[in-house]
Amino acid sequence: RLADFAVTGGPQFVRHTAEDDPTKPLLLYLPGIELSGYSLHRQLPGLAEDFCVRWLAVPPDDRSSFEALREAVTREVEAEEGRPIYLLGESFGGVLALSVAQGADGKPPSSLAGVALVNPATSIGRSWPAQLPRLLDAVAALPPNLSDAAYFALATPIFAAISGDP
């Protein structure tokens, strides 16, 4: 259920299991613009066989900038120093994964073992996904009620498509 992926507060990483197995590499899933991690739910059992899985989840009322999300992911990667970490970015999350892998100084975090992109929103700079960071920042700058309405207008068709409810 989509409600099972809802979080409150700010952007956070949710663990698939209560305890991580330190012998497994860590897989950080960065979702598309729906930013809940829900689109991962069907793959969790299979991925959990080989990885400790966590996903980025952002509450619907949170208006964190792209830079703030990049910093949150970078902090999560750096906090796990000493074990292999893989970023799995889907759509918008692919752009975020590439930004983290590039690093603030042009170097990837030392424990980053790899990046996998699923349908990344990176094809060309003039494509609509390339405008998402500016769009999200613009929506965040709107007055609260208007910002909420704009976010839900953008998110509703995405949630419907993911859940199979056209």
Buried (B, 14 or more C-beta within 10 A) or exposed (E): EBEEBEBEEEBBBBEBEEEBEEEBBBBBBBBBBBBBBBBBBEEBEEBBEEBBBBBBBBBBEBBBEBEBBBBBBBEBBEEBEEBBBBBBBBBBBBBBBBBBBEBEEEEBBEBBEEBBBBEBBBEEEEEEBBEBBEBBBEBBEBEEEEBBEBBEEBBEEBBEEBBEEE
